[in-house]
Structures are given as structure tokens and as C-alpha cells.
Amino acid sequence: MASKPCDEIRPTIERDVLSHLSQALLVADENNIIIEIYGFTEQLFSRSRDYFIGRPVHSLDGFGNVVADICDRVRTDQGSYSAYNIPTEQPLGDVELVDFHATTLLLETGGVSNNQHVLLTVQPRKVNAFADKRNDMVSASKSLGGLASMLAHEIKNPLSGIRGAAQLISRKLEGTQRQLPDMIVKEVDRVSKLVQQLESFSETSGNKIEEVNIHEVLDHVLQVAVSGFASKASIKPYFDPSLPTVAGNFDLLVQVFLNLLKNAVEAGGPGVEISISTKFKHGIWITNGSGSRIQVPVMITVEDNGPGLPKDLEGHLFEPFVSSKEAGTGLGLALVARYTSEMGGTVSCENRQGAGAVFRIQMPFFKREQ
């Protein structure tokens, strides 16, 4: 029996290939109306093909206007655009994060070529997958123990001198003039405790997990930052005052967010613009070290408008000794991952090359024992 010509079987092969992809694929027209779907779309959204066709992209469950904004952006730029680790507004099964990739399509409709169509790829991610990887990162961070022990003595001596000098200055001042030296003393005490923890970095820090008001943490972090390394940066807080308290440790949380802010300032330069926001995010769960699933609904986001991170560092950001800075040690984000993990939370990063980076810390809320 004669074989069919290639041009006859090609459409069938293309449809079969597209239908077996693990990503969800959608085609939107110039009005952001879905005109075709492929791949994992029906399974991801638990909807049939008939549900999607003719619907606007902003009606996709879990994403709201994010998808429409991505389509409009790529259509305007006439190129491609990727967004990583975007949290869903409501859970899609066990999927809590997705990667989007959008590109324009040149299609012919009614005999007229149209470059306003968009092919949107949705790749599901799981916070659990990152939580599994963080165990590897925490294990790797234990290699810092030897280095920390070696440096601890050299750090403690100058800290004692700084603390003593700040106390002397404070005694000679009155009223509000004592605020800065008192803050120096408080910060030296916190750093001294940090050095003690680093001396035994190969073990768990042993810090008590307690009820913490995350906004008290962030207020202190901002005060320290704007008084020092971030004095020329523009930092805008967007806090949700209705958030419940989190289960964590005040000192560890301060160190986490100081590291994130310091990274943003070093990456973006003195005039960098940074926003730090808090909100309650339903439906975010992770698996902790004991294998139990816990909810981490309190989300703190640190976003900057710097150059973003080198692409070759994606996937390795929280590993020890990995740094994009020439003189960087690569310890800051390793500690962020370590401390966040110890408190039962998780951290993720959305890298936007040329447009900054977004770090998201997700923490469990505090539950009082009955």
C-alpha cells in the first residue's frame, strides 16, 4: 500500500506531538480570546476543550489578569517573554507555581497575515519540588561550619569594641539622640548571636520557634537598612496589616530580610528601587522535613528593578559559594535558605533578566496549642 505524502501526514503528526506535551499550550487572538488549546491544558485546569474556546485568557482559573498582561506585553514587544514561579491565586490540584512563556505567532486568517496572535505555554511547578531541593541545599550549607569556626574569633573581637564605643556614645547623649547608638548596640548583639550560630553551622541553630509579628521584623529591617547600606535606595513597603502572626524566630527573620535587601542594593546600585510587600496567600503548602504537609500562607515579597541575575545561576541561587558578584562569598542566600527552612518556611526566586529579581518568602502562621 502506498504511503501518504508528507504534507498530508504532517498536520496529524503535529497535532499528536502537541497533544502529548507536558505543558499546557493555548493560542490567543489579537483580542486575547482563546482560539485553540493543546498539550496538558485540559488536565491542568480540569476543564474540557469546549470550555476554553472563545473565552478570554484572563478567565483562566488561578491566574486572573496575569495571563492577559503577559499576552499584551509580548504582543507589544513582538518577541517572547518568560515569567517564572508565578503563584496561583487558587490551587490547581497540587500545583502552586507555574512558569509562563509567551511568543507571538504569525497566522493567516481570511487571507491576511496577522502577527497579533500569541502562543502561551504554561509549565506547572510545585512548591513541594522546591522544598525537596532545599533539603539538599541545607545539607550543602553545612560545609560552611569549618569556615565559620575559623572566622568567629576574628569577628567577635571588633564587635566587642563597636558595642563598647556605642554604649559610651549613648551615655553622653539624651533623648532621641540616643536612638542610633542604641540601635548599634542592638545590632551588635544580634550579630554576636549570629556568629555563635555560625560557629556550629553544621548543626541546627537551635533557635526557638515562637510567635512573631512579621511587620515588627520588617520595620526593624527597614530601619537598619535605610540607616546604613540602603541609605540611597528607594524602598517602598506595601504591608497588609491584617496578616496573622507567623511561626518563626525574630533574629533569623531579620537576618533573612537584611540579606535579601543587601543583595538587591548590591545588584541594582545605590539608587535601586525596592518594594517589600506582605500578603496572605491561600492554598500554598509544602512538605516539611518530617514529611508532613504544612500550609505557608504568609508571603513576603522583596522585588527590585536591578539587572536581574545571570541565567547560569538559576537553579543554584541558594547553594553555598554561588555568587554573581566578583568579590561575593555566596553565603547570603545560602543562609536565607537555611534559616527559612529551619523555621518551616520556603524561599523562591523569579529572575527577570534586565528587569530585576523577585524573592518570595512563604511562612507558616502561628498556631497556639489548645
C-alpha positions in Angstrom: 0.0 0.0 0.0 1.4 3.4 -1.0 2.5 5.8 1.7 0.7 9.1 2.2 2.6 12.2 1.1 4.5 14.0 3.9 2.3 17.1 3.5 -0.8 15.0 4.2 0.5 13.3 7.4 2.4 16.3 8.8 -0.7 18.0 10.4 -1.6 14.7 12.1 1.9 14.3 13.5 2.0 17.9 14.7 -1.4 17.5 16.5 -0.3 14.3 18.1 3.0 15.8 19.3 1.3 18.9 20.7 -1.4 16.8 22.5 1.3 14.8 24.3 3.3 17.7 25.7 3.6 18.0 29.5 2.9 21.8 29.3 -0.4 23.5 28.7 -0.5 25.4 25.4 -3.0 28.0 24.4 -3.3 30.2 21.4 -5.0 33.6 21.9 -6.0 36.0 19.1 -5.5 39.8 19.0 -8.3 40.3 21.5 -6.9 37.8 24.0 -9.6 35.3 23.2 -8.6 31.6 23.3 -8.9 30.0 19.9 -7.1 26.7 20.4 -5.5 24.6 23.1 -3.0 21.7 23.1 -1.0 19.6 25.5 -1.7 19.4 29.2 -4.2 22.2 29.2 -7.4 20.2 30.0 -5.6 18.1 32.7 -4.0 21.2 34.4 -7.2 23.2 34.6 -9.6 20.2 34.9 -11.7 21.7 32.0 -12.7 20.4 28.6 -11.6 21.9 25.3 -15.1 23.3 24.8 -14.8 25.3 28.0 -11.7 27.2 26.7 -12.5 28.0 23.1 -14.0 31.5 22.9 -13.1 32.5 26.4 -10.8 35.5 27.3 -7.4 34.5 28.7 -8.0 36.4 31.9 -10.7 33.9 32.8 -8.1 31.1 33.3 -8.6 29.7 36.8 -6.0 30.8 39.3 -4.2 33.5 37.3 -6.6 36.4 36.8 -5.1 39.3 34.8 -1.6 37.9 34.9 -2.0 36.0 31.7 -3.6 38.9 29.9 -0.8 41.2 30.9 1.8 38.7 29.6 0.0 38.4 26.3 -0.3 42.2 25.9 3.4 42.6 26.7 4.7 40.1 24.2 2.3 41.4 21.5 3.6 45.0 22.1 7.3 43.9 22.1 6.8 41.4 19.2 9.1 38.9 20.7 8.9 36.4 23.6 8.6 36.8 27.3 9.0 34.3 30.2 7.8 34.6 33.8 8.9 32.0 36.4 7.4 30.7 39.6 4.2 32.7 39.4 1.9 31.7 42.3 -1.7 30.7 41.5 -4.5 32.7 43.0 -6.2 29.5 43.9 -4.6 26.0 44.0 -4.8 23.8 40.8 -4.6 20.4 42.5 -1.1 20.2 43.9 0.2 22.8 41.5 1.0 26.1 43.3 3.5 27.8 41.0 3.7 27.9 37.2 6.2 29.2 34.6 4.8 31.2 31.6 6.4 31.5 28.2 4.7 33.6 25.6 5.6 34.3 22.0 3.9 35.9 19.0 2.6 33.8 16.1 2.3 34.9 12.5 -1.0 33.3 11.4 -3.0 33.8 8.2 -6.7 34.4 8.8 -9.1 35.2 5.9 -6.1 35.5 3.5 -4.5 38.2 5.7 -1.3 37.7 7.8 -1.7 38.6 11.4 1.2 38.8 13.9 -1.0 39.6 16.9 -1.7 36.0 17.9 0.1 34.7 21.0 1.2 31.2 21.9 1.1 30.8 25.6 2.9 27.9 27.4 2.1 27.1 31.0 4.5 24.8 32.8 3.2 23.7 36.2 5.6 23.8 39.2 5.2 22.6 42.7 6.4 24.4 45.9 6.9 20.8 47.2 9.5 20.3 44.4 11.5 23.2 45.7 11.0 22.1 49.3 12.6 18.7 48.3 15.6 20.5 46.8 16.0 22.8 49.8 17.0 19.8 51.8 19.9 19.3 49.5 20.8 23.0 49.8 20.6 22.9 53.6 23.0 19.9 53.6 25.4 21.7 51.3 25.3 24.7 53.6 26.7 22.6 56.4 30.0 22.8 54.7 30.2 26.4 56.0 30.8 25.1 59.5 34.6 25.0 59.2 34.8 28.4 57.6 32.5 29.9 60.3 34.6 28.5 63.1 37.7 29.9 61.6 36.3 33.4 61.3 34.3 33.6 64.5 37.2 34.7 66.8 38.3 37.4 64.4 34.7 38.7 64.2 34.0 38.7 67.9 36.9 41.0 68.9 35.9 44.0 66.7 32.2 43.5 67.6 33.1 43.9 71.3 34.9 47.2 70.5 32.0 48.5 68.5 29.5 47.7 71.2 31.5 49.4 73.9 32.0 52.5 71.8 28.3 52.7 71.0 27.4 52.4 74.7 29.8 55.2 75.6 28.3 57.5 73.0 24.8 56.7 74.1 25.6 57.6 77.8 26.7 61.1 76.6 23.5 61.8 74.6 20.0 62.5 75.6 16.5 61.7 74.3 16.1 60.8 70.6 19.9 61.4 70.1 20.5 58.0 71.7 18.4 56.2 69.1 21.2 55.4 66.7 23.9 54.3 69.2 21.3 52.1 70.9 20.4 50.6 67.6 24.1 49.8 67.0 24.2 48.0 70.4 21.1 46.0 69.5 22.5 45.1 66.1 25.9 44.1 67.5 24.2 41.8 70.0 22.2 40.2 67.2 25.3 39.7 65.0 27.1 38.2 68.0 24.3 35.7 68.4 24.6 35.0 64.6 28.4 34.4 65.0 27.7 31.9 67.8 25.3 30.1 65.5 27.8 30.1 62.6 30.4 28.5 64.9 28.3 25.4 64.8 26.8 25.8 61.4 26.9 22.1 60.7 24.2 21.6 63.4 20.7 23.1 63.6 20.7 26.6 65.0 18.6 25.6 68.0 16.7 28.9 67.8 13.3 28.8 69.5 10.3 28.9 67.1 7.8 31.3 68.5 5.0 33.7 67.6 6.4 36.6 65.5 4.7 39.7 64.1 6.3 39.8 60.6 5.7 43.6 60.4 7.8 44.2 63.5 10.6 42.3 61.9 10.3 44.2 58.6 10.1 47.6 60.4 13.3 46.8 62.2 14.9 45.6 59.0 14.0 48.8 57.1 15.3 51.0 59.9 18.6 49.2 59.8 18.8 49.2 56.0 18.0 52.9 55.5 20.4 53.9 58.2 23.2 52.1 56.5 23.7 50.2 53.3 20.4 51.2 51.7 20.5 54.9 52.6 20.4 55.9 48.9 18.0 53.3 47.8 14.2 53.8 47.3 12.4 51.2 49.4 8.6 51.2 49.3 6.7 49.0 51.8 3.3 47.6 50.9 2.1 45.8 54.1 -1.2 44.0 54.8 -1.9 45.0 58.4 -4.5 42.2 58.8 -1.9 39.4 58.5 -1.8 36.8 61.3 1.4 36.2 63.2 3.9 33.7 61.9 5.8 30.8 63.4 9.4 31.8 63.3 12.3 33.5 65.1 12.8 37.2 65.2 16.5 37.3 64.8 16.6 34.7 62.0 13.9 36.6 60.1 15.8 39.9 60.5 18.9 38.2 59.0 16.9 36.7 56.1 15.4 40.0 55.0 18.6 42.0 55.6 20.4 39.6 53.3 17.7 40.0 50.6 17.7 43.8 50.8 21.5 43.9 50.8 21.6 41.7 47.7 19.1 44.0 45.9 21.1 47.1 46.7 24.4 45.5 45.6 22.8 44.2 42.4 21.0 47.4 41.5 23.3 50.1 42.8 22.7 52.9 45.3 19.6 54.3 43.5 17.9 50.9 43.1 14.1 50.8 43.7 13.0 48.1 46.0 9.5 47.1 47.1 8.8 44.8 50.0 5.2 43.6 50.4 3.2 41.2 52.6 0.0 39.4 51.9 -2.0 36.3 52.8 -1.8 33.7 50.0 -4.3 30.8 50.2 -3.5 27.3 49.0 0.3 27.2 49.4 1.5 24.0 51.0 5.0 22.4 51.4 6.3 19.2 52.8 8.5 19.7 55.8 11.5 17.7 56.9 9.3 15.2 58.8 7.2 14.5 55.7 4.1 16.4 56.9 2.3 18.9 54.6 2.1 22.3 56.2 0.4 25.5 55.0 2.7 28.5 54.4 0.2 31.3 53.5 2.1 34.4 54.7 4.0 35.6 51.7 6.7 38.3 51.9 8.0 39.6 48.6 11.2 41.6 48.0 11.4 43.0 44.5 14.0 45.2 42.8 14.4 46.9 39.5 18.1 45.9 39.1 19.6 44.0 36.2 18.4 40.6 37.4 20.5 37.5 37.9 22.8 35.8 35.4 20.8 33.0 33.7 23.5 30.4 34.5 22.9 30.9 38.3 19.2 30.0 38.0 18.6 26.8 40.0 21.8 27.4 42.1 21.0 30.7 43.8 20.6 29.2 47.3 23.7 27.0 47.2 26.8 28.0 49.3 29.6 29.8 47.5 27.5 30.6 44.4 27.6 34.4 43.7 27.1 36.7 40.8 29.4 39.3 42.5 33.1 39.4 41.8 34.0 39.6 45.4 30.9 37.8 46.7 31.2 34.8 49.0 27.9 33.3 48.0 26.9 32.8 51.7 24.0 35.3 52.0 21.3 33.3 50.0 22.6 30.0 51.4 21.8 31.4 54.9 18.4 32.7 53.7 17.5 29.1 52.5 18.9 27.6 55.7 17.1 29.9 58.1 13.8 29.9 56.2 13.9 26.1 56.1 14.6 25.8 59.9 11.5 28.0 60.6 9.3 25.8 58.4 9.1 28.2 55.5 10.4 28.3 52.0 12.0 30.8 49.6 11.8 31.1 45.8 13.1 33.5 43.2 11.7 34.8 40.0 14.5 36.1 37.9 13.7 38.8 35.3 16.9 39.4 33.4 17.3 43.1 32.7 14.3 43.9 34.9 15.3 42.8 38.4 14.6 39.8 40.7 11.7 38.9 42.9 12.3 36.8 46.1 9.3 35.3 47.9 9.4 34.1 51.4 6.5 32.0 52.5 6.0 31.3 56.2 3.5 29.2 58.3 1.2 31.1 60.6 1.5 30.6 64.3 -0.9 28.1 65.9 -1.5 28.3 69.6 -1.6 25.0 71.3 -5.1 24.1 72.5 
